[in-house]
Amino acid sequence: MQTITGRTHRSQVLLSKVPEVTLFFWIIKILCTTVGETAADFLNVNLGFGLGLTSLVTGALLALVLVAQFRANRYIPALYWLTVALISVFGTLVTDNLTDVAGFPLEASTLIFAALLATTFLVWYVSERTLSIHSILTRRREAYYWLTILFTFALGTAAGDLMAEGLGLGYLTTGLIVAGVVALSVIAWKLGANPILTFWIAYILTRPLGASIGDYLTQPGDHGGLGLGATVTSIIFGVGIVGIVLYLAISKKDVIDRPDGPAQHAPRHGILQTAIAVVLFATAGSVGYATRSAALASPPAAGTVTAAAPLGDLTQFRSIGQDSLALLQKGDQAGATTRIDDLEFAWDQAQARLKALDGAAWTKVDDTIDVVLRELRATNPDVTRETAALKDFIAATS
């Protein structure tokens, strides 16, 4: 990959501390994305840390690893990919905090992170005259690089969740759409498109792609998945990451042993292609969003939505909560937890439709479901708290 010559500060030139972009790079990137998301859910829900504490713990770990990464004087596969995995978790949590704590809609989060990423790219390019992964040879470029990685994960999370949940497309359909766009970017690269542009497009989109793969693997068969569960999936992917990283550490196949040379393309060539890509993504996103939103806003059956029941008939969800409560009262903790998984799936499937009817009413019920999921999936569940959470949910849907 060739780029324009950057303003390298000769007194601070380092050995490259990022890997060559090979097939292994993309495989580990997708694996890290999936493991990062399941790890965040495990800390937040299963261990009962909550979103705030999970964010603090992950942020502290990321800060420590970033310090080690900046202090390193060469590319260390284990350290680099640990940093990527933690940024994957933290980027997801940043989006979750904006959505669940600050109350930002996914549309706003997507636009905010798109603007932050665009600004970072612009400042990086104006400062260094290159955005190439092969040019990370100074501390300043390394700082731009990791800030960019953070915003790609945050944007990928927001945009992916908006498509899958906010617009009700589901993770499988979202994954297929994203995979198609990634394939088009690869084809464009093969046909001579700017390699830096196509690299960053693929990097952003592999976040929702990895999430879709993880969702498909973890969801039970009756929910359209393979039923491996989050723990098994995380173990498989984690072992895969460790195995590939060990192989790369030994073989050195992903070590960049050369800096970027002079550009083969004029700067305007890449800038023009970038402008075209931005217009295409903005147009396709706007048209797709408007079309899907219009379909979701179609009037429901007469009489199903009233001032007293702004979301319509919620019997389906309330029945699942009542089933789980009955199992809990019989002492069947495992059965109650399994049954509540059905609630999460059904609620997620109906989210786009219900939220379009009344966002405030949907949020009120959704908050009670979050508490139910956290309590029933806790490592050491408390029956009293589980019962209270389920009763609150049932009341909210009555």
URCOR-V199545 format. One record per residue. N is the residue number from 1. RES is the residue in one small letter. PSI is psi as a letter, one per 20 degrees, with the letter a starting at -180 (none if undefined). OMEGA is omega in radians with two decimals (* if undefined). Layout:
BEGIN
N;RES;PSI;OMEGA  N;RES;PSI;OMEGA
END
This chain:
BEGIN
1;m;p;-3.11  2;q;q;3.11  3;t;r;3.07  4;i;q;-3.13  5;t;p;-3.12  6;g;r;3.12  7;r;m;-3.09  8;t;p;3.10  9;h;o;-2.97  10;r;h;-3.08  11;s;i;-3.09  12;q;j;-3.09  13;v;p;-3.14  14;l;r;2.89  15;l;q;3.13  16;s;p;-3.12  17;k;j;3.06  18;v;q;-3.06  19;p;r;2.97  20;e;q;-3.14  21;v;n;3.11  22;t;a;3.07  23;l;h;3.12  24;f;h;3.13  25;f;g;-3.08  26;w;h;3.11  27;i;g;-3.13  28;i;h;3.13  29;k;g;-3.14  30;i;g;3.11  31;l;g;3.12  32;c;h;3.13  33;t;g;-3.11  34;t;g;3.14  35;v;h;3.13  36;g;g;-3.13  37;e;g;-3.13  38;t;h;3.11  39;a;g;3.10  40;a;g;3.12  41;d;h;-3.13  42;f;g;3.14  43;l;g;-3.06  44;n;g;-3.01  45;v;g;-3.02  46;n;g;3.13  47;l;i;3.06  48;g;k;3.13  49;f;h;-3.02  50;g;r;-3.06  51;l;h;-3.10  52;g;g;-3.11  53;l;h;3.10  54;t;g;3.13  55;s;g;3.14  56;l;g;-3.13  57;v;g;-3.13  58;t;g;3.12  59;g;g;3.12  60;a;g;3.11  61;l;g;3.13  62;l;g;3.13  63;a;g;3.14  64;l;g;-3.11  65;v;h;3.10  66;l;h;3.08  67;v;g;3.13  68;a;h;3.14  69;q;g;3.14  70;f;h;-3.13  71;r;h;-3.14  72;a;q;-3.12  73;n;j;3.11  74;r;r;3.11  75;y;p;3.08  76;i;o;-3.03  77;p;g;-3.09  78;a;g;-3.12  79;l;g;-3.13  80;y;g;-3.05  81;w;h;3.00  82;l;h;3.09  83;t;g;3.12  84;v;g;-3.13  85;a;g;-3.14  86;l;h;3.06  87;i;h;3.08  88;s;g;3.11  89;v;g;-3.04  90;f;h;3.11  91;g;h;3.07  92;t;g;-3.11  93;l;h;3.09  94;v;g;3.11  95;t;g;3.14  96;d;h;3.12  97;n;g;3.10  98;l;g;-3.07  99;t;g;-2.99  100;d;h;-3.08  101;v;g;-3.10  102;a;i;3.08  103;g;j;3.10  104;f;p;3.03  105;p;q;-3.11  106;l;h;3.09  107;e;g;-3.14  108;a;g;3.13  109;s;g;3.13  110;t;g;3.14  111;l;h;-3.14  112;i;g;-3.10  113;f;h;3.05  114;a;g;3.13  115;a;g;3.12  116;l;g;3.13  117;l;g;3.13  118;a;g;3.12  119;t;g;3.12  120;t;g;3.09  121;f;g;-3.10  122;l;g;-3.14  123;v;g;3.12  124;w;g;-3.09  125;y;g;3.13  126;v;h;-3.11  127;s;g;-2.98  128;e;i;3.14  129;r;k;3.09  130;t;q;3.07  131;l;j;-3.05  132;s;q;3.06  133;i;i;3.12  134;h;i;-3.04  135;s;j;-3.10  136;i;m;-3.02  137;l;j;3.09  138;t;r;3.13  139;r;g;-3.09  140;r;g;3.10  141;r;h;3.11  142;e;h;3.11  143;a;g;3.08  144;y;g;-3.08  145;y;g;-3.08  146;w;h;3.05  147;l;g;3.09  148;t;g;3.13  149;i;g;3.12  150;l;g;-3.10  151;f;h;3.08  152;t;h;3.12  153;f;g;-3.14  154;a;g;3.12  155;l;g;3.12  156;g;h;3.10  157;t;g;-3.10  158;a;g;-3.11  159;a;g;3.12  160;g;g;3.12  161;d;h;3.10  162;l;g;3.14  163;m;g;-3.03  164;a;g;-3.04  165;e;g;-3.07  166;g;h;3.13  167;l;j;3.03  168;g;k;-3.14  169;l;h;-3.09  170;g;q;-3.06  171;y;h;-3.14  172;l;g;3.11  173;t;g;3.10  174;t;g;3.14  175;g;g;3.13  176;l;g;3.11  177;i;g;-3.12  178;v;g;3.12  179;a;h;3.11  180;g;g;3.13  181;v;h;3.09  182;v;g;3.12  183;a;g;3.11  184;l;h;3.12  185;s;h;3.09  186;v;g;3.11  187;i;g;3.12  188;a;g;3.11  189;w;g;3.13  190;k;h;-3.12  191;l;j;3.05  192;g;j;3.09  193;a;q;-3.11  194;n;p;-3.05  195;p;h;3.13  196;i;g;3.11  197;l;g;-3.11  198;t;h;3.08  199;f;g;-3.07  200;w;h;3.04  201;i;g;3.14  202;a;h;-3.11  203;y;g;3.14  204;i;g;-3.01  205;l;i;3.11  206;t;i;3.05  207;r;g;3.09  208;p;h;3.09  209;l;g;3.11  210;g;h;3.11  211;a;h;3.14  212;s;g;3.10  213;i;g;3.14  214;g;g;3.14  215;d;g;3.14  216;y;h;-3.12  217;l;h;-3.02  218;t;h;-3.08  219;q;q;3.10  220;p;r;-3.08  221;g;h;-3.13  222;d;i;3.05  223;h;j;3.09  224;g;j;-3.14  225;g;a;3.12  226;l;i;3.05  227;g;k;3.13  228;l;h;-3.11  229;g;q;-3.07  230;a;h;-3.09  231;t;g;-3.13  232;v;g;3.13  233;t;g;3.14  234;s;g;3.14  235;i;g;-3.13  236;i;g;-3.12  237;f;h;3.12  238;g;g;3.10  239;v;h;3.11  240;g;g;3.12  241;i;g;-3.12  242;v;g;-3.12  243;g;g;-3.12  244;i;g;3.13  245;v;g;3.09  246;l;g;3.11  247;y;g;-3.13  248;l;h;3.13  249;a;h;-3.13  250;i;g;-3.04  251;s;h;-3.10  252;k;k;-3.08  253;k;i;-3.11  254;d;j;3.12  255;v;p;3.07  256;i;o;-3.09  257;d;j;3.12  258;r;q;3.01  259;p;r;3.07  260;d;q;3.03  261;g;a;3.12  262;p;q;-3.09  263;a;q;3.02  264;q;i;3.12  265;h;q;3.07  266;a;q;-3.12  267;p;h;-3.09  268;r;h;-3.14  269;h;g;3.12  270;g;h;3.14  271;i;g;3.12  272;l;g;3.13  273;q;h;3.11  274;t;g;3.13  275;a;g;3.12  276;i;g;-3.14  277;a;g;3.13  278;v;g;3.13  279;v;g;-3.13  280;l;g;3.14  281;f;g;-3.14  282;a;g;-3.14  283;t;g;-3.13  284;a;g;3.13  285;g;g;-3.12  286;s;g;-3.14  287;v;g;3.13  288;g;g;3.14  289;y;g;-3.13  290;a;g;-3.13  291;t;g;-3.12  292;r;g;3.13  293;s;h;3.11  294;a;h;3.13  295;a;h;3.14  296;l;h;-3.09  297;a;j;3.12  298;s;p;-3.09  299;p;p;3.09  300;p;r;3.14  301;a;q;-3.09  302;a;p;3.07  303;g;i;-3.11  304;t;h;-3.14  305;v;p;3.13  306;t;r;3.10  307;a;h;3.14  308;a;h;-3.13  309;a;m;-3.04  310;p;i;3.13  311;l;j;-3.13  312;g;b;-3.09  313;d;o;-3.14  314;l;k;-3.10  315;t;h;-3.13  316;q;g;-3.10  317;f;g;3.13  318;r;h;3.14  319;s;h;3.11  320;i;g;3.09  321;g;g;3.13  322;q;h;3.08  323;d;g;-3.13  324;s;h;3.12  325;l;g;3.13  326;a;g;3.11  327;l;g;3.13  328;l;g;-3.12  329;q;h;3.06  330;k;i;-3.14  331;g;j;-3.13  332;d;m;-3.11  333;q;g;-3.12  334;a;g;-3.14  335;g;h;3.13  336;a;g;-3.14  337;t;g;3.12  338;t;g;-3.13  339;r;h;-3.12  340;i;h;3.03  341;d;h;3.11  342;d;h;3.11  343;l;g;-3.14  344;e;g;-3.12  345;f;g;-3.11  346;a;g;-3.14  347;w;g;3.11  348;d;h;-3.14  349;q;h;-3.09  350;a;i;-3.01  351;q;g;-3.06  352;a;g;-3.12  353;r;g;-3.08  354;l;h;-3.12  355;k;h;3.11  356;a;h;-3.14  357;l;g;-3.11  358;d;o;-3.07  359;g;h;-3.12  360;a;g;3.13  361;a;h;3.11  362;w;g;-3.13  363;t;h;3.14  364;k;g;3.12  365;v;g;-3.11  366;d;h;3.12  367;d;h;3.12  368;t;h;3.11  369;i;h;3.11  370;d;g;3.13  371;v;g;3.13  372;v;g;-3.12  373;l;g;-3.13  374;r;g;-3.09  375;e;g;-3.08  376;l;h;3.14  377;r;j;-3.14  378;a;q;3.12  379;t;g;3.08  380;n;n;-3.06  381;p;q;3.12  382;d;o;-3.05  383;v;h;-3.13  384;t;g;-3.14  385;r;h;3.10  386;e;g;-3.14  387;t;g;3.14  388;a;g;-3.14  389;a;g;3.14  390;l;g;3.12  391;k;h;3.09  392;d;g;3.13  393;f;g;-3.14  394;i;g;3.11  395;a;h;-3.11  396;a;h;-3.12  397;t;j;-3.10  398;s;none;*
END
